[in-house]
């Protein structure tokens, strides 16, 4: 069953997010593909600035995939000052377009 993870806490800023990405990708920079990351099972990743701060929305293929993500990212996030982990929920419905932007 897919798992939805939502991360929006006061300590999560765009700058801290970008630093986590740099550390996870060995300095590569902006994410271009799930294969850029050191764990498998990420289906969807979106990050955006909202009226309530920086927001990350992810979908993982399973609870096990979310656990692998959590193990990989927790120490890095703590090092850059992100204090609270994302909240995860079992997906009720999950559909996606193979080419959502029409590229």
N, C-alpha and C positions, 0 to 999 in steps of 0.2 A: 504494500500500500504506500502511495506517495505521501511525503511529509512536507508541509509548508512551514518555513521558518521566517519569522518576522523579527527584525532587529531595529529598534528605535528607542534609544536610551540617551540621557543627557550627555554621557561621556563619549558617545559615538558622533564624531564629526567627519566631514569630508576629508580633512587632512589626515586624521587617524586612519580612516578607511584606506586612503591611498598609500599610507605607510605600510599597513598590513599587506596590501596587494604587492607592493614592492618586495617585502620580505618573503612572502610566499612564492613569488615568481623569480627570485634571485635577481631583482632589479629590473625585470622586463618592463614593468609599468602597467598601463591599462590592460585589463583582461579582454581577450578577444575570443576565447574558447574555454569550455570547461577543462580541456586538456592542459591549459596553462597552470592548473592547480595541482598540488601534490596529493590529491585524493580523488576517488571515483564516485560516481553516483549523483552528481549535480546535474539536474535537468534544465533549470531556469535560474538565472541570476539577474537581478535588477537592483540598481542603487540610484537614489534620487534625493534631492533636497526637497523637503516638504515644509509646510507652515509650522510643523512641530519639531523640526530638526532633520538631520540626515536619516534616511530610511533605507534598509536593505530588505529585499523580498527574495527568498530562494525557494525552489522546489527540489526535493531530493527523491530519488527513486524508491527509497525505503528508510525505515528507522535505522537500519545498520549503516546506510550511507550517511545519514545525518550524524550518527555517532562517530564515524571516521572523520567527518568534517570537524566536529566539535573537538576531537582529540588533536587534530592538526592546528586548529586556529586558536584555541583557548590560550596557550602560552604566549603566542605572538600578540594577540589582542591585549592581554594583560600588560605586556611589556610596553605597549604604546599608550596605555592609559584608558582603554575601554574596559569599564568595570563590570558590566552585566552582560550575560550571554543572551543570544536570541531566544525567543519563545518559539516552540515547535508544536505543530498541531497535525493530526492525521487529516489528509485531504479528503474531503467529501466528494468533490468532483475535480477532475483534472483533464483538460483538453488543451491542445496547442496546435498551431499551424506550423508546418514544417519550414515555412519561409515567411515568418510574420511581417517582415518589412518589405516584402516583394522584391528582394534582391536577386 
